[in-house]
Amino acid sequence: MGGGRRIHALCLGRGSPTVLFEPGGEGSMLSWQKVQPAITGLTRTCFYDRAGMGFSDPPTKPITAVNVTDEMRAVLGKLRVKGPVVIVGHSIGGFYATVFTDRFPKRVAGLVLIEPGFSNQVNPRPPESLEIDKAHIRAGDARELACAGQARAGKLPFKDNGCMEYPPPHTAAETAYLTYIVTHPYWYEAEYDQSRHYFVADRGPSFDTLEEWKVRRDFGDLPMIVLSASDPPTRPWNSQPAQDQQREDWQAGHRALAARSAVGQWRLVSNSDHFVQLSQPEPVIEAVREVLEAARRKPPA
C-alpha cells in the first residue's frame, strides 16, 4: 500500500462483477467461510482484512468512514479489480459499504448488507438510555486499550485471555491467523479507534455519521438486499422495554437503508444471530446470487 505497509487480501474464482467482502468489526476472513465456496463458484470473489485487522498492517490514518473507504478503493486498485463491484458488507462493514457507494457510485454494481451498521444508529435512544449506552461503549473502548497494552507487553495468550475469543480453529492455518489477531495489539487498537469515530460523540452525532451525511445520496435503481437477524445483539444492561426498542430501531434502520434504492429489498432471516453468514448462510448466498444476477442484467450506466 506504499511505505512498506501491507494489506492482507485474497481473490478466488473467475467472472464479473467481482464480489468484495467487507467484514464487520469483530469479524475476520473466517467469518465468510460458510458462504465463500458457493459465491466463488458464481464469480470472482475478493476478501481482505482492513488495516489493523487480521494479518493487515496497522493504519497510518484515523479509522474514519472516509479513510476506510479511500483504502477500499486503493485495495481494489492493487487487486486490479476493473469495473463496478458487488459489495457484501457485514455489521460496520455494511456501513463502510454504504459510504463507499455514497462516494463512488460508479464503482458499485450492487450491495448485500448483512446486519449493517448505519449512520446515527445509537442516537434514537431516549436520553437516559443513550447516556447508559455511551458509558458502556466507552468502558469497552478502555478495555480494548488495556488489552492492546497487554499484547504489546507479550502478556496476552491465545486462549482464556479475557480480551477476545473466537470459535475454535479447525486447521493449522486458522490457528496461526487467529493467534496473530488475538495476541498482537493491532486489532485492539484499530477496534478502539474505529469505535470512537463510529459510535458516540460527547454531543450530537458521531464523527462517522457526520461524514456519511455529507456524502449521502439516493442509490437510484442499484440492486440491493439488506438482511436483518431475527436475534440481533442487544444491550443487556438496559431494561427489556429498552432492548425491545433497540431491536425495533435496528430493523427500522435496515429498512431505511434498503429504501435508498428504488429496487432495494429488506429481509428478516429466521433463526439467525448477528453473524447471519455463519448462523444462516443460505439466505446470504441467495441474496448475493440475486444481486449478482440483477447487476449482470442491468445495462451499463
N, C-alpha and C positions, 0 to 999 in steps of 0.2 A: 504493500500500500504506500510505499515511499518511506525513506528514512530508516529502512530496516524493519519497519513494523509489518506484521503479517496477520492476515485473517484466514482462518481455517474454513475451507469450503469443499464441497464435493458435488459433482454433477454426474448424473446417470441417465441412461436411456437416450432415445432419439425422437425427434419430432418437434412440431411447433403448434402453438406457442409454448415456450418454456414455462414451467411452473416453479416459482420461487417460494420456498417455505420460510416464513418469518416466525421464529419461536417466541414463546412467552418469556417472562422474566425468570421464572423458576425452571424453565424447560432446558432442553439440550437437544442435540440431534436425535438422541434416543427417543424423544417424545413422538417422533414421526415413524417409529419402527413398524407399527401395525398398518399404516396406510401407504408407506413408501413403495412396496413391491407392486401393488395394483396400479398406482399412478405412474410409476416409472414404465409400466407396460403400455401406457397410453401416449406418453410424450417425453420430452427431455425434462428432467427434474433437477433442481439445484437446492442444496441445503448449505447453511453456513452458520457459524457462531458469531454473534455480534461482538464487537470489541469488548474485551474483558470477560467474555463468556466462553465456556468450553475451552478449546485449545487456542483461541484467538488472543493476540497480544492486547494489553490494555489500551484504552483510547488516549488520544492526546488532547481531546477537547471535552468539554462537559457533555454528559449524555442527555441531550435535549432532542425534541422531535425533529428540529431542522438538521442538527448534526447527524442524527441516526439516519435520516432519510438521504442526506448527502452521501453518507457512506454506503447505503444500499445501492444508490446509483453507481458509485465508484466500483463496488463489488461486481455489479452486473457488467461493467466495462471490462474489469480484469478477467472475468469469466467468458468474455467475448459473446455475451448473450445479445443477439440482434433482434430488433423488433419488440413489440409490446409483450409483456409477460402476464400470466395469471399469478396473482399473489395469494397464498394461503397463509393467513395470519392468525396466531393463537394469542389470546389474552392481550398483554401490552403489545405484542407483535401485530395484533389486529389494529390497534391504534396507529402504530407506525405505518402499516399498510394503507390505512385511511389517509394519513398525512402525505405519504408518497403519492397517492392518487390525486390528492388536492394539488400538489406541487408539480407533478409530472404526468398529467393525464394521458399524454400521447405514448407513455411508456407502459401503460396498463391496459391489458386486454380483458381482464375480469378479476373479480375478488371473491374469495371464500373466507369469511371471517368466523372464527370459532371462539365462542365466549369472549368476544373482543372487548378491550377497554375502549373508552370513548371520552371525549372532552367533558370536563366538569363532572365526572362520574361520582365524586364524593359529595359535591355541594347540594344536591337535592334534599339532604337530610334536614330535619328540624335542627335549629341552632344547638340545642343541648346535646343531641346525638352526634352532631358534627364535631363538637369540641371533644367528646369522648373518643370518637374515631381518630381525630388528629393526635391525641395523646398516645393512643396505642400504635399508630403508624410511626410516630417519632420514636417511641420506645423500640419498635422493631428496627428502625434505622440505626439506633445506637447499638443494638445487638450485632448488626452487620459489621459495624466498625470494630467492635470488640473482637468478633470472630476473625476479621482481617488481621488484627494485631496478633492474635494467637498464631495464625497461619504464617505471618512474617517471622515470628519467633520460632517456627518449626515445632509448635506445640499442639497442632491440630491433627488428630488421627483421622483416618478414613471413616471408621465406624464409631458410633456412640460418642460423637463429639459435641453434641448439644447445639450444633450450628446448622448442619444440613444433612438430611438423609434422603437418599434416592432408593427406589426399588432395587433389590439385589441384582447385580450384573450377572450375565449368563456366560460371557466369554472373557478371555484374557484382554482382548482389545477394549471391551466395555469397561472392565475393571481399571485399566490404565487411564481411560478417558475420564471416568468418574472420580478416580483418585486424584487426578490432576485438578479437576474442578474443586473438589471438596477441600483439599489440603493446601491450595495456593490462595493468596489473598485477593486475586484479581476479580473473581466473581463477586465476593462480598463488597468490595469497593465499588464495583460497577453497579451492583444492585442498590447500594446506598445512594449513589449519585443519580441513578435512574429514578428512584423513589422520590427524592427530594424535589426533582423537577416535575414529576408527573402527578403526584397525589395532592399535596396541600401547600398552601402559602399561608403566611401569617394572616393576611387579609385577602379576601377575594379569590378569584380563580387561580389555579396553579400556573406555573411558567409554561408548561407544555400546552395547557388549554389555551392560553393566550396566543401561543404560536400557531396552533391549529385554527383558531378563529380568524387569524389574519389571512389565511390562505384558503379557507373553506369554500367549496363550490358544490353545486349540484353535479351529479355524475352522469347526467343525460340518460342514455339507454345502455349503460355499462352492464354486462352480465354480472350478477352479484347475488350471493346467497349468504345469509347470516344465520349461524346456528347457536342456539342457546341451550344450556344444560337444564335438565329437569331438576337437578340438585346442585345449584351453583354454590360457591362458597358464601358463607355468612359470617358476620362478626359476632362471636359467641358472647362477648361482653355486653351486648345490647339485649334489651327485652325482646320477648317473642314478637310483639307487635312491630317493634323497630326492625327486627330481622325480616318479617313479612314485607314491610315497606321497602326494605333494601332489595329484596328479590323482585318486587314489582318495579322499582326504579331501574334495576339492572336490565330486565327484559324490555322495559319501555325504551331504554337507550338503544337496545339492539334493534327494535322495530323502527326507531327513528333512523338508525344507520341504513337499514335496508331501503327505507323510503327515499333515500338520497338518489337512488337510481329509479328511473321510470319502470324498469323491469326487475327491480330488486325483490328478493323473497326473504321472509323470516321464517325459521322453522325451530320448533321446540323438539329436542331429542330426548325421548323417553329413556329412563334408567341410565342417565349419564351424569357424571360429575364435571368439574371444571375442565379436566383433560378429556374432552369428548373423543379426541382422536385415539385415546387409549381405552377408554371405557366402552365406547360405541363407535368403532372405526368405520363400519359400513356406511352410515349416513354421511360421514365426511368424504369417503371415497365417491359416493354417489353425487354429492354436491360438486366436487371437483370435476367429475365426469360431465355433469350437466353444464357447468360454466365453460369448460373446455369446448364442448360441442357448440354452445352458443357463440363463443368467441370465434370459432372457425367459420361459422355461418355468416357472421357479421361482416359486411363489406368494409374495406379499409377506409379510414377517415380521410 
